[in-house]
Amino acid sequence: MAPSRLSLFIAAPIVLLSALALGLGVALQATRLDDTTRAIDESRLRFTLDELRTRFEARMAIGLPLKALPDAAAVLERELRRDPDIVSISVIDNAAASVFRAGAADAAPAAPLGQAAARDWLLREPGFVTLGARLSQPGGTPAGTLLLRHATHRQAGAIALVARELTLATVCAVLLTTFCFVFGVDLLVRRMDDTLARMHAALGLPPSGDGAAPHAAALVGDVNVAATNALHDLAAARDTLAPAAE
């Protein structure tokens, strides 16, 4: 049974507001999940850089120069193998010359190096994030910089998958809610119509709807006949009184 026009009119704005609220909630949750995941990932990468810096600065504290640090390249290679999303880890000196490297060469090293004055910095690019950690000698003199470049494609793909699943769940929820709400309102409207019909029958009134139109037409016809008869009586009385007045 198709829902009535009144039930659709009542349900439409409520369903629309519910759909907008659910869509906004999905968008906010996806954004929050993206921010949280990115913050956790960057914190993990920062911890990796801090460990490497502590190890290298401990070696330099005993008088070893940066270029002569033992097993530095092997340490970088080991960190690179731990995380497949790490594109490269490198150590550069104050002249921006590469001292040790593991992984692919930096596509544009000049942009990160512009921030090398800070002890710790982070640069986000489309699909990548680059973290830097300055290396210092025992007296606090800058000795170089640790650079870690990390790909974010897998994280973005996971967030997109979650967003798609949430969107699909939202669409299903909106459709189910719309179906239940529209037919629930339609059932309520039909019960109200039945109640009004029983009340009209108990009071002896004509039923509302299509049955009221013939009754109203008959009532208007009776009023017209009564008005016509009254006009005729008034005209007859005037004709009767006119000779008496002369």
N, C-alpha and C positions, 0 to 999 in steps of 0.2 A: 504494500500500500504506500503510495507516494505521500510524502509529508505535505501538509497544507502550507499555503503561502504565509500565513501568520507565524507558524512555527519557524519557517526559514527566516522571516524578517526578525524574529526575536533572537535566533541562534547565530545569525551571520556576524554581527559585531563582536559578540563574545568569543566566537571561534577565531575571528581575525586577531583580536587582542591576544588570545592564548598562543596563536602561532607566532606572532611577533615576539612575545615574551620568551617562548622556547627557543626561537632562533637567536635572540640576543644572548640568552644563557649559554647556548652552544658556542657562539663566537667568543664570549668572555672566557669560558672554560678552556677553549682551544688556545687562546692567547696566553692565559695563565700557565697552562701546561707547557707551552713553548718557552716562556720566560723562565719557568722553574727548571726545565730540562737543560736549557742553555746555561743557566747559572751553575747548576751542578757540574756540567761538563767542563765549564771554564775553571771552576774551583779545583777539579781534579787535575786539569792541565797545569794550573798554577802550582799545585802541590808537587807535581813532577819536576817543574822548573826549579822550585825551591830546593828540592833534594839534590838536583844536579849542581846548583850554585853552591850549596853547602859543601859538597864534595870537592868541587874545583877550588873554591876559596880556601879550604883546609889544606889542599896541596900547595897553593901559592903562599900560604902562611908559613911554610917551612922553607921558603926561599926559591921555589921552582917558578920559572917564568911560564907565562900562559902557553907559549908554543911548545914547551917541553913537558907538559903534563902527561904522565904515563897513563896508558890505556884510555885516554879521553875519547878517541874515536870508537873504541869497543863499547864504552859505556853508552854513547849516543846510539850506536847500532842496536844495543840491547833494548833501550827504551823505544826505539822505532819499531822493533818486532812485537813489543807488548801491545801496541795499539795500532791496528791496521789503518785507522783514519788519520794518523799522523803523517803528513806529507813530507816534512823534513824537520830535522833538528840541527842547528849549526851554532858554532862559536865564532864570533868575529872580533877583531881587535879594534882599537880606537880609530884606526884609519879605514874601517869598514872592509878590511880584507878578511876573507874567510880563512880561519885557522883549522877548524875541524868541521866536518859535515857528514850527516847521515840522511839519505833520502834524496829527493829531487832538489834541483837548484831553485832558489827563490826567483819567481817571475819578475818581481819588482821590489828589490830590497831597499830602494831609496826611501820609499814611503814609511816603513817601520823605523828606519834609522833616524828619521827626523825627530822621533820621540825618545831617542836614546839618552837624553839628559835625565829622564826620570828613572828611578831605580826599578820600578815595575810598571809596565804599560801593556795595553791590549788594543788591538786594532781589528775591527770586524769588517769583513768584505763579503760580497755575495758568494756564498758557498764555502767561505773559509774564515778562520779566525787566527790571528797571529799574536803570540804573546812574547814579550821581551823581559829579560831579567839582567840587570847590569851586574857585571863581575867587578869586584873591588879588591885591591891589594891590601895588605895588613894596615897600611897607613890611611886607608880610605881613598887612595888614588884609583880612578877608574882604570880597569885593565882590559875590558872588552864587554861583550854582550852575548847572552844566550838567546837564541831565537827558536821558537817552536811554531810551526805552521800546521794547523789542524783543519781537516775537511769536515764540513757540517752537512754533507748531502744525506748521510744516513739518518741523522737526527731530523732533518727537514722531511724526509720521506716517512719516518715514523709518525711525526706530528700530522702530516697530511693524511696518513691512513687513519689515525684516530679521529681527525676532523670529519673524514668521510663516513666513518662508522657512526659518529655522533649525529651527523646530518641525516643519515638513513634512519636511525632510531627516532629522531625528532619528527621526520616526515610520517613514519608509521604511527607515532603517538598522536600527531595532529589529526591524521585520517581517522584513527580509532575514536579519538575524543569527539571529532565532528560527527561521526556516525551515531555514537551513543547520545550525544547532547541533542542533536536535531530530532531524533526519533523519540527521545525522552520528552522534549518540549512538545512535540506533536501529540504524543499520548496524553500529556497534561491538557493541551488545548481541546482535544476530543472529549476528554472527561468533563471539562468545563461546559462544553456545548451540550453534552448529555444531561448534566445537572440543570442547566438553564431550561432545557426542553421539558424536563420533569416539573420544574417550578412553574412554567407557563401552563402545563397541563393541569397542575393542581389548582391554579388560580383561575382556570377557565379562559385564559388568554390564548390568542392564536399563536402558534409556534413561530419563533423567529426564523428569519431566512426567507426562503422562497414562498412559504405559506402566508407571510405577512403582506405580500404585495396585493393579492386579490382582495383581502379584507380591507386594506387601505383604499383600494379603488372603489369598492362598494360603498364605503363610508363617504368618500368624496361625492359619489353619485347621489346618495341620499341628501347630502347637504345642498347640492345644486338643485334638486327637485324642491326641497323645502324653501330655498330662496326664491325660486321661480313662482311657487304658489303664493308666497308672501307678497311678491310684486303684483301679481294679479289681484289679490285681495285689496291691496292698497289702491290700485287703479280703480277698482269697482267702487270702493268707498268714496274716492274723490269724485267720481261721476255722479254718485247718489247725492252728495252734499252740495254739488254745484248749483242745481235749480233752486234749492232751498235758500241759498245765499242771495239769489237774485230777487 
